[in-house]
Amino acid sequence: MPELPEVETLCRQLRKTIVGHTLLNTRTLDEKLENFSELENHQVISVTRRGKNLLLSFDNGRVLVIHLRMTGRLLWQEENGATPNYTRFIMTFPHGRIFFIDPRRFMTITWERTFPVQCGPEPLPRIDPAYMTGRGKNRKGPIKTFLLDQTVIAGISNIYACEILHLAEIAPMRPVCSLDAQQWQRLLSAADAILNKAVKCRGTSISDWRDFNGQKGTFQNELRVYGRDSLPCPRCGATVVRCSLGGRGTYFCPECQT
């Protein structure tokens, strides 16, 4: 699933490409999606991100809200060519087209007058540790599940939660309420470092993730625990373990994450 770094990558690339340009027409290829013709002949005035949502704002007051879900991606094409497989929606501008591609058809595309805020604060820039301490002081569940709760913190999912907890030396199954102030500081510093680096790498391509130009990200080359079960921990040399936590595959080092 595309997480904060992948969506932020798309946000920055979209912003450079379509802000200030007029949407000429739309074409809906999937009956599950709405008709978006009301956006035609209107200019894109901003592209922003909220959690894992992309927000395209138009000069008629409409906001197109895109959530990529499991396998969604956007592809830019400047010249006419074949429509890619699994395309569900097309937006045409004077200088090119955006293909909304999703093999599993989980991607959601809606339009709003304003984006309904349903997410917690963004982890970039770094969240105030006092906020996390306050939200977590009575939570007995595992810290990894807490990090995946989009009402607590926006944009983090499985890959980056595993990597953040490894860098912070905190076990994913630790009860949230057991973390002290120093550990919260360490965790938020780790989140800042991991997410910023992943954005610079244009995300993690371990399955079908591609950026706006169809290129793979490179953060998969930086992973220290995710997908590395049975391999040595790069910090202490112990064997990385995989378990299921909250129904998600979770990777960690049982020696240096406590």
Secondary structure as UniProt FT lines:
FT   HELIX           4..18
FT   TURN            19..20
FT   STRAND          22..23
FT   STRAND          25..28
FT   TURN            31..32
FT   HELIX           37..39
FT   TURN            40..41
FT   STRAND          42..50
FT   TURN            51..52
FT   STRAND          53..58
FT   TURN            59..60
FT   STRAND          63..67
FT   TURN            69..71
FT   STRAND          73..77
FT   TURN            85..86
FT   STRAND          87..93
FT   TURN            94..95
FT   STRAND          96..101
FT   TURN            103..104
FT   STRAND          108..112
FT   HELIX           129..136
FT   TURN            137..138
FT   HELIX           143..148
FT   TURN            150..152
FT   HELIX           158..168
FT   TURN            172..173
FT   HELIX           176..178
FT   HELIX           181..200
FT   TURN            201..202
FT   TURN            212..213
FT   HELIX           219..222
FT   TURN            226..227
FT   TURN            229..230
FT   TURN            234..236
FT   STRAND          241..245
FT   TURN            246..247
FT   STRAND          248..252
FT   TURN            254..256
//
